[in-house]
Amino acid sequence: MLDKSKSQALDQEEAYWRARLSPQEFHVCRGQGTERAFTGEYWDCDTPGVYHCRCCDKPLFHSTAKYDAGCGWPSFCRPCNRDDILEIPDHSHGMHRTEVQCKACGCHLGHVFSDGPAPTGLRYCINSVSVRLVAEVEG
């Protein structure tokens, strides 16, 4: 039997996010979607700053950890604080991957892979639409 109060809470949460996010942002951030490779705002961005969660504004990745992995999505070797990221096994689409979410709000960010550069060996492959760059102010 469906718990009516839980169903209502999920409906309210969906309405909350739909009112605050664009259709593409909602699809990716709340629906575990993805943007096409080489189309996102930040895949080739080299502006210094901090990438914040699109949904809750939590600082997640610093531009100094960003590198060009050639995959078409922003790639980072480490988050600002690993405790701010959830890693969840993802077996969708016949693949074995690890999904990464913002721990504060559950926003789907992308996936982490173990084919990154030293020193971490990790590649956090992040959807541009899941983050917002707060550029560093010079001077």
C-alpha positions as MATLAB code, in Angstrom:
seq = 'MLDKSKSQALDQEEAYWRARLSPQEFHVCRGQGTERAFTGEYWDCDTPGVYHCRCCDKPLFHSTAKYDAGCGWPSFCRPCNRDDILEIPDHSHGMHRTEVQCKACGCHLGHVFSDGPAPTGLRYCINSVSVRLVAEVEG';
ca = [
       0.000    0.000    0.000;
       1.277    3.477   -0.936;
       2.078    5.796    1.948;
      -0.057    8.812    1.049;
       1.989   11.284    3.112;
       5.221   10.168    1.404;
       3.600   10.473   -2.022;
       2.403   13.995   -1.214;
       5.888   14.975   -0.001;
       7.440   13.718   -3.258;
       4.835   15.629   -5.295;
       5.585   18.801   -3.319;
       9.336   18.319   -3.792;
       8.880   17.867   -7.549;
       6.732   20.997   -7.764;
       9.322   22.934   -5.746;
      12.163   22.009   -8.116;
      10.110   22.417  -11.308;
       9.316   25.993  -10.224;
      13.003   26.796   -9.649;
      14.791   24.964  -12.460;
      14.577   25.088  -16.243;
      13.217   21.928  -17.911;
      16.777   20.800  -18.793;
      18.062   21.563  -15.289;
      15.182   19.583  -13.790;
      15.795   16.642  -16.149;
      19.484   16.433  -15.224;
      19.552   17.597  -11.593;
      16.419   15.904  -10.300;
      15.894   13.176  -12.909;
      19.456   11.809  -13.209;
      19.636   12.863  -16.853;
      22.681   14.089  -18.734;
      23.494   16.783  -21.235;
      25.089   15.910  -24.556;
      28.884   15.878  -24.619;
      30.597   19.091  -25.798;
      27.398   21.153  -25.410;
      27.498   22.301  -21.777;
      28.459   25.781  -20.692;
      31.552   24.706  -18.737;
      33.114   21.765  -20.602;
      35.875   23.994  -22.023;
      35.715   26.867  -19.539;
      38.990   27.957  -17.929;
      37.646   30.804  -15.788;
      39.060   30.655  -12.236;
      36.453   30.146   -9.533;
      34.305   27.685   -7.660;
      31.562   25.525   -9.142;
      28.485   25.517   -6.905;
      25.524   23.122   -6.888;
      22.818   24.430   -9.225;
      20.078   23.484   -6.759;
      21.369   24.533   -3.329;
      24.438   26.684   -4.119;
      26.839   24.483   -2.110;
      30.476   25.002   -3.261;
      31.522   21.669   -4.794;
      34.508   21.926   -7.170;
      37.316   24.465   -7.502;
      38.610   25.385  -10.946;
      42.153   24.416   -9.876;
      40.954   20.770   -9.803;
      39.453   21.027  -13.314;
      41.185   19.491  -16.310;
      40.434   18.586  -19.914;
      39.656   14.868  -19.969;
      38.537   15.054  -23.603;
      35.152   13.571  -22.689;
      33.034   16.668  -23.398;
      31.965   17.374  -19.817;
      33.666   19.416  -17.105;
      36.090   17.057  -15.348;
      37.617   17.483  -11.907;
      40.181   15.361  -10.065;
      38.658   16.132   -6.647;
      35.771   18.009   -5.011;
      36.352   20.939   -2.653;
      35.261   18.717    0.219;
      34.682   15.008   -0.364;
      32.141   14.991    2.503;
      29.853   17.199    0.366;
      29.538   14.529   -2.364;
      27.492   11.319   -2.260;
      28.723    8.380   -4.337;
      26.010    5.906   -5.350;
      26.392    2.707   -7.409;
      24.654    3.168  -10.776;
      23.882    0.130  -12.923;
      21.595    1.908  -15.392;
      21.963    1.524  -19.154;
      23.825   -1.775  -18.727;
      26.871   -0.034  -17.226;
      28.574   -0.179  -13.840;
      29.291    3.391  -12.789;
      29.288    5.533   -9.664;
      26.833    8.421   -9.638;
      27.780   11.569   -7.728;
      25.202   13.756   -6.034;
      25.328   16.872   -3.899;
      25.017   15.558   -0.352;
      23.132   18.663    0.781;
      20.218   18.438   -1.672;
      20.510   15.255   -3.742;
      21.208   17.046   -7.022;
      22.540   14.638   -9.662;
      25.944   15.981  -10.697;
      27.314   13.244  -12.944;
      29.612   10.272  -12.366;
      33.075    9.576  -10.977;
      35.521    7.274  -12.739;
      38.913    5.881  -11.731;
      40.707    6.990  -14.911;
      41.742   10.463  -13.787;
      45.160   12.046  -13.321;
      47.456   11.962  -10.297;
      47.315   12.557   -7.434;
      43.756   11.224   -6.985;
      43.347    9.041  -10.081;
      39.716   10.188  -10.195;
      37.660   11.895  -12.892;
      34.527   13.582  -11.619;
      32.614   13.946  -14.881;
      30.053   16.660  -14.112;
      27.120   18.031  -16.100;
      27.487   21.787  -16.694;
      23.782   22.215  -16.033;
      24.221   20.737  -12.523;
      26.623   23.462  -11.407;
      27.052   27.224  -11.517;
      30.475   28.862  -11.705;
      31.165   31.648   -9.245;
      34.155   33.366  -10.817;
      37.007   34.587   -8.650;
      37.315   38.355   -8.499;
      40.751   39.594   -9.444;
      42.671   41.957   -7.274;
];
